[in-house]
Amino acid sequence: ANRIVLRFHSESNNILTQIIINGSSVFIGQTATQTQTNFNKIAIRWSLNNFSFWVNGVKYSESLSGGTFADNTLNNLILSASSNAFAGKIKSFQILKNALTNAEIINLTT
């Protein structure tokens, strides 16, 4: 019921993200065309009334309204679900306690 989904949509070559809280979608973001085989730097920011989705230093989606997760809600990383197995390489994965500023996200993902 509480999760962040990140996936590559092969028909449109878009990277998509969705934030679901208590079973309801509160944020959906997607990129313009991306190359699946590139190493993409992705950031997803969530906090009360502040959601955004960044890829390679570019903010593709933003919403300035919506609730957020209760403390200690996101405590598992699952790289596959049923037939939707993760196929890729991860150089680094981080979850930060505090939301970064736009400038910090640009610096991190550029």
C-alpha positions as CSV (number, residue, x, y, z in Angstrom):
1,A,0.0,0.0,0.0
2,N,3.0,2.3,0.4
3,R,5.7,2.3,-2.2
4,I,7.8,4.2,-4.8
5,V,7.8,2.6,-8.2
6,L,10.5,3.2,-10.7
7,R,10.5,1.6,-14.2
8,F,11.6,2.0,-17.8
9,H,8.7,2.0,-20.3
10,S,10.2,0.3,-23.4
11,E,7.6,1.4,-25.9
12,S,8.1,5.1,-25.3
13,N,11.6,5.0,-23.9
14,N,10.5,6.9,-20.8
15,I,11.6,6.5,-17.2
16,L,8.5,6.5,-15.0
17,T,8.0,6.9,-11.3
18,Q,4.9,6.7,-9.1
19,I,4.6,7.4,-5.4
20,I,1.7,5.5,-3.7
21,I,0.7,6.2,-0.1
22,N,-2.0,4.2,1.7
23,G,-3.0,2.6,-1.7
24,S,-3.5,6.0,-3.5
25,S,-1.2,7.4,-6.1
26,V,0.0,10.9,-4.9
27,F,2.6,11.5,-7.6
28,I,3.4,10.3,-11.1
29,G,6.4,11.5,-13.1
30,Q,7.9,10.6,-16.4
31,T,10.8,11.7,-18.6
32,A,11.1,12.5,-22.2
33,T,12.9,9.8,-24.3
34,Q,15.8,8.2,-22.5
35,T,18.3,5.5,-23.5
36,Q,17.8,2.4,-21.5
37,T,21.4,1.3,-21.7
38,N,22.8,4.6,-20.4
39,F,23.8,5.1,-16.8
40,N,21.1,7.5,-15.8
41,K,21.3,9.5,-12.5
42,I,17.8,9.6,-11.0
43,A,16.5,11.4,-8.0
44,I,13.0,11.2,-6.5
45,R,12.2,13.7,-3.8
46,W,9.2,13.4,-1.5
47,S,8.2,15.4,1.5
48,L,5.0,17.0,2.7
49,N,3.6,19.0,-0.3
50,N,6.8,18.6,-2.3
51,F,7.4,15.8,-4.8
52,S,9.7,15.9,-7.8
53,F,11.4,13.6,-10.3
54,W,14.8,14.3,-11.8
55,V,17.0,12.5,-14.3
56,N,20.5,13.5,-15.3
57,G,20.1,17.0,-13.8
58,V,16.7,17.8,-15.3
59,K,13.5,18.1,-13.3
60,Y,10.8,16.3,-15.3
61,S,7.9,16.4,-12.9
62,E,6.9,18.3,-9.8
63,S,3.9,18.5,-7.5
64,L,3.6,20.9,-4.6
65,S,0.7,19.2,-2.8
66,G,0.1,15.9,-1.1
67,G,0.8,14.0,2.1
68,T,3.8,11.8,2.6
69,F,4.8,8.5,4.2
70,A,4.6,8.0,8.0
71,D,8.0,7.4,9.7
72,N,9.6,4.0,9.1
73,T,7.1,3.2,6.3
74,L,9.7,2.6,3.5
75,N,11.9,-0.1,5.0
76,N,12.3,-2.6,2.1
77,L,14.0,-2.4,-1.3
78,I,12.5,-4.9,-3.8
79,L,14.1,-5.1,-7.2
80,S,11.4,-7.4,-8.7
81,A,7.8,-8.1,-8.4
82,S,6.2,-11.1,-10.0
83,S,7.0,-11.0,-13.8
84,N,8.4,-7.4,-13.6
85,A,12.0,-8.4,-12.7
86,F,14.6,-5.7,-12.5
87,A,17.2,-6.0,-15.3
88,G,20.0,-3.4,-15.1
89,K,23.0,-2.2,-13.3
90,I,23.1,0.0,-10.2
91,K,26.3,1.9,-9.4
92,S,24.9,3.6,-6.3
93,F,21.6,3.7,-4.4
94,Q,21.0,6.2,-1.6
95,I,18.1,7.2,0.6
96,L,18.7,10.5,2.4
97,K,17.0,11.4,5.7
98,N,16.3,15.0,4.6
99,A,15.0,16.2,1.2
100,L,17.6,17.9,-0.9
101,T,17.2,21.4,-2.4
102,N,16.8,21.7,-6.2
103,A,20.5,22.9,-6.5
104,E,21.7,19.8,-4.5
105,I,19.6,17.5,-6.7
106,I,21.0,19.1,-9.9
107,N,24.6,18.7,-8.5
108,L,23.9,15.0,-7.5
109,T,22.3,14.0,-10.8
110,T,24.4,15.9,-13.3
